[in-house]
């Protein structure tokens, strides 16, 4: 295989990866505008409520640490 062939193959893989990646990105519900432990959050912490929402949508639980990180990112993005 020539250097040009390898370059074309690598470029093709990178373009495909960039096109497919957004399909795999998880979109989490935004809970940053809710008050923790309030009725609108199901009387749960925001990470706990996010975990519940994700479970309802996907049938899979995310870890509390992951949910806490996501909530912090959402709060920071809202400022």
C-alpha positions as CSV (number, residue, x, y, z in Angstrom):
1,X,0.0,0.0,0.0
2,X,1.4,3.4,-0.9
3,X,1.7,6.4,1.3
4,X,-1.1,8.1,-0.6
5,X,-3.4,5.1,-0.1
6,X,-2.7,5.1,3.7
7,X,-3.4,8.8,3.8
8,X,-6.7,8.4,2.0
9,X,-7.7,5.6,4.3
10,X,-6.9,7.5,7.5
11,X,-8.7,10.6,6.2
12,X,-11.7,8.5,5.3
13,X,-11.8,7.0,8.8
14,X,-11.5,10.4,10.4
15,X,-14.3,11.9,8.4
16,X,-16.6,9.0,9.1
17,X,-15.7,9.1,12.8
18,X,-16.6,12.9,12.9
19,X,-19.9,12.2,11.2
20,X,-20.9,9.3,13.4
21,X,-19.7,10.6,16.8
22,X,-22.7,13.0,17.4
23,X,-25.0,10.0,17.1
24,X,-23.3,8.3,20.0
25,X,-23.2,11.4,22.2
26,X,-25.6,11.1,25.1
27,X,-28.0,14.0,25.5
28,X,-28.9,14.4,29.2
29,X,-32.0,16.2,30.4
30,X,-31.1,19.6,31.9
31,X,-31.9,19.7,35.6
32,X,-29.9,22.8,36.4
33,X,-33.0,25.1,36.6
34,X,-34.6,22.9,39.3
35,X,-34.3,23.2,43.1
36,X,-32.8,20.2,44.8
37,X,-35.2,18.2,47.1
38,X,-38.2,20.2,45.8
39,X,-41.3,18.7,44.4
40,X,-40.2,19.4,40.8
41,X,-37.1,17.3,41.4
42,X,-39.2,14.5,42.9
43,X,-37.8,15.4,46.4
44,X,-34.4,14.2,45.2
45,X,-31.0,15.7,44.8
46,X,-30.3,17.0,41.3
47,X,-27.8,14.2,40.5
48,X,-30.3,11.7,41.9
49,X,-33.2,13.1,39.8
50,X,-31.0,13.1,36.7
51,X,-30.1,9.5,37.3
52,X,-33.9,8.7,37.6
53,X,-34.7,10.6,34.4
54,X,-31.9,8.8,32.5
55,X,-33.1,5.5,33.8
56,X,-36.6,6.3,32.6
57,X,-35.3,7.2,29.1
58,X,-32.8,4.4,28.6
59,X,-33.5,1.7,31.1
60,X,-29.9,2.0,32.3
61,X,-28.5,3.7,35.5
62,X,-25.7,6.2,35.3
63,X,-23.5,6.4,38.4
64,X,-24.1,9.1,41.0
65,X,-20.6,10.5,40.3
66,X,-21.3,10.8,36.6
67,X,-24.7,12.5,37.3
68,X,-23.0,14.9,39.8
69,X,-20.4,15.8,37.1
70,X,-23.2,16.4,34.5
71,X,-25.2,18.5,36.9
72,X,-22.1,20.6,37.7
73,X,-21.5,21.1,33.9
74,X,-25.1,22.1,33.4
75,X,-25.0,24.6,36.2
76,X,-21.6,26.1,34.9
77,X,-23.0,26.4,31.4
78,X,-26.1,28.2,32.7
79,X,-24.1,31.0,34.3
